[in-house]
Amino acid sequence: MLDGSVIGCLREFPPYSTEQGYFYAWSREGRFAAINHALVMAAREKARREANATADVFDSQSLKTMESGGPSGYDAGKKTKGRKRHIVTDTQSHLVGLLVHPVDLQDRDGGSLALASIRRLYPWLRIYSPMAATRATNCAAP
C-alpha cells in the first residue's frame, strides 16, 4: 500500500479522490468482475484448457479487523470479531469469485451467497468444496 507521502509524489496520476471515485463506480457496475472473467477465460485457453471451467473449489477464511469501515461481526464459536471471506477458484487457482461479509454469518450461508454471486458469469460450474457444512455439488440454476 502507498502512504500519503508517496501518493503526493505521483504527479502523473489524478487526485486520489478522482481515482477512488472511478474505483467505486467501476466496482458497482461490475467492470472488475467482467475483466476478471475475460482474463480467467483467456488464461484457461492459453493453457489449452476449456475456456469455461466446470470444476471449482471454494473455501472461507475468518479475519480479525480493527474498528475501520466495512462489514464486521462477532463469531462466538471462534471468539473472533471481524470479517469472513469466501473465495471460489477454478482448478488452476484463478480467482472466480470473492465475497466479504461479517464473521457471524455461518459458512453454509456465506458459501451459498458466494456461489449465487458467480452464477451469472459461471452457470456451468460443478463445485468441489472442502467445506462439509455447505454440501454444495452444483452451482447451476435450481
C-alpha positions in Angstrom: 0.0 0.0 0.0 1.1 3.5 -0.6 1.2 6.0 2.2 0.3 9.7 1.9 3.9 10.9 1.2 4.2 8.5 -1.8 0.8 9.3 -3.2 1.6 13.1 -3.2 4.8 12.3 -5.3 2.9 10.6 -8.1 2.1 13.6 -10.3 1.3 11.5 -13.3 -1.9 10.3 -11.7 -5.1 12.3 -11.0 -6.0 13.2 -7.4 -6.7 10.3 -5.0 -10.4 11.3 -4.7 -10.8 11.1 -8.5 -9.2 7.6 -8.7 -11.3 6.5 -5.7 -14.5 7.7 -7.5 -13.7 5.7 -10.6 -12.8 2.6 -8.5 -16.2 2.7 -6.6 -18.2 3.4 -9.8 -16.5 0.5 -11.7 -16.9 -1.8 -8.8 -20.6 -1.1 -8.5 -21.2 -1.6 -12.3 -19.3 -4.9 -12.3 -16.5 -3.8 -14.5 -13.8 -5.5 -12.4 -15.8 -8.8 -12.4 -16.2 -8.7 -16.2 -12.4 -8.0 -16.6 -11.6 -10.9 -14.3 -14.0 -13.2 -16.1 -12.3 -12.4 -19.5 -8.8 -12.8 -18.1 -9.7 -16.2 -16.5 -11.1 -17.5 -19.8 -8.1 -16.2 -21.8 -5.7 -17.8 -19.3 -7.5 -21.1 -19.5 -7.4 -21.1 -23.3 -3.7 -20.2 -23.3 -3.2 -23.3 -21.0 -5.0 -25.3 -23.7 -8.0 -25.9 -21.3 -11.7 -25.5 -21.9 -12.4 -21.7 -21.5 -15.5 -22.5 -19.4 -14.3 -24.1 -16.2 -16.5 -27.0 -14.9 -14.7 -27.7 -11.6 -14.0 -25.2 -8.9 -13.1 -25.1 -5.3 -14.3 -22.7 -2.6 -13.4 -22.1 1.0 -13.6 -19.4 3.7 -11.3 -17.6 6.0 -12.0 -15.5 9.1 -10.1 -12.3 9.5 -9.7 -10.2 12.6 -10.4 -6.5 12.0 -10.0 -3.2 13.7 -12.7 -0.5 14.0 -12.3 0.5 10.4 -15.3 0.6 8.0 -16.8 -2.3 6.2 -18.8 -5.3 7.3 -17.9 -6.6 10.8 -19.4 -9.1 13.2 -18.6 -11.4 16.1 -18.2 -15.2 15.9 -18.9 -16.6 19.4 -17.6 -20.0 18.5 -14.1 -18.7 17.4 -14.3 -15.7 19.8 -13.3 -13.5 16.8 -14.5 -10.1 15.8 -14.1 -9.2 12.2 -14.9 -10.3 8.7 -15.1 -13.6 6.7 -14.2 -14.0 3.1 -15.4 -16.8 0.8 -13.3 -17.3 -2.3 -14.0 -19.5 -5.3 -11.2 -20.6 -7.6 -11.0 -22.9 -10.7 -8.7 -25.9 -10.7 -5.9 -23.7 -12.0 -6.2 -21.4 -9.0 -7.7 -18.5 -11.0 -9.9 -16.4 -8.8 -13.5 -16.8 -9.9 -15.4 -15.2 -7.0 -14.9 -13.4 -3.8 -17.4 -12.4 -1.1 -16.6 -10.5 2.1 -19.2 -10.4 4.9 -19.4 -10.2 8.8 -17.8 -13.1 10.5 -21.0 -14.1 12.3 -22.5 -15.4 9.1 -22.4 -19.2 9.0 -20.1 -20.9 6.4 -23.1 -22.7 4.8 -24.9 -19.4 4.3 -21.8 -17.5 3.1 -20.9 -20.3 0.7 -24.4 -20.2 -0.8 -24.1 -16.4 -1.2 -20.7 -16.7 -2.8 -21.9 -19.3 -5.3 -25.0 -17.2 -6.1 -22.8 -14.2 -6.8 -20.9 -16.0 -9.6 -23.8 -17.9 -11.0 -24.5 -15.3 -13.8 -20.9 -15.4 -15.1 -20.2 -19.1 -14.5 -23.6 -21.0 -14.8 -21.9 -24.3 -15.8 -19.7 -24.9 -12.7 -19.6 -28.0 -10.6 -18.3 -27.2 -7.1 -15.9 -29.4 -5.2 -16.0 -28.0 -1.7 -13.7 -28.7 1.2 -16.4 -27.2 3.5 -18.6 -30.1 4.5 -21.2 -27.8 6.0 -22.2 -26.5 2.6 -22.6 -29.8 0.9 -22.7 -27.9 -2.5 -22.3 -30.0 -5.6 -23.8 -27.9 -8.3 -23.7 -24.2 -9.0 -26.2 -24.4 -11.9 -29.5 -22.7 -11.6 -32.1 -24.6 -9.5 
